[in-house]
Amino acid sequence: MDYVSALVPPVVMAVFFVGLIVTIVRSQGGANKAKEDAVVDAALARVEGARQAPGPKDTGA
């Protein structure tokens, strides 16, 4: 029975790892891809707009 207790942790970790990979693959693309892309594009546009906005000028006085 020692071999069973030695094999259980790797088997459990392998099952969880496969489940994680399947979840990641399923969440790529699909119906939510356009919505997620729109959120990322909006965030990038906001950051880029803030970077290009003129700030207060230093007069050097």
C-alpha positions in Angstrom: 0.0 0.0 0.0 3.0 2.3 0.2 3.1 2.6 -3.6 -0.5 3.9 -3.5 0.3 6.6 -1.0 3.4 7.5 -3.1 1.4 7.8 -6.3 -1.6 9.8 -5.0 0.1 13.3 -4.7 1.5 13.3 -8.3 -1.7 12.0 -9.7 -3.8 14.6 -7.9 -1.4 17.4 -9.1 -1.6 16.1 -12.6 -5.4 16.1 -12.6 -5.4 19.7 -11.3 -2.8 20.8 -13.8 -4.8 19.3 -16.7 -7.9 21.0 -15.4 -6.0 24.3 -15.3 -4.8 23.9 -18.8 -8.3 23.0 -20.1 -9.7 26.1 -18.3 -7.1 28.4 -19.8 -7.6 27.0 -23.3 -11.4 27.3 -23.1 -11.3 30.9 -21.9 -9.2 32.0 -24.9 -11.3 33.4 -27.7 -15.0 32.7 -27.9 -17.9 35.1 -27.2 -16.0 37.2 -24.6 -12.9 37.8 -26.8 -14.4 40.9 -28.5 -15.5 42.3 -25.1 -12.1 41.6 -23.5 -10.3 43.2 -26.5 -12.5 46.3 -26.2 -11.7 46.7 -22.5 -7.9 46.4 -23.2 -8.1 48.8 -26.1 -10.0 51.3 -24.0 -7.4 51.0 -21.2 -4.5 51.5 -23.6 -6.2 54.5 -25.2 -6.7 56.0 -21.8 -3.1 55.5 -20.8 -1.8 56.8 -24.1 -4.1 59.9 -23.9 -2.9 60.7 -20.4 0.7 60.4 -21.6 0.2 62.8 -24.5 -1.8 65.4 -22.5 0.1 68.5 -21.9 1.0 69.1 -18.3 1.8 72.3 -16.4 4.8 74.0 -17.9 7.8 74.7 -15.8 8.7 78.4 -16.2 12.1 77.9 -14.6 11.9 81.0 -12.5 
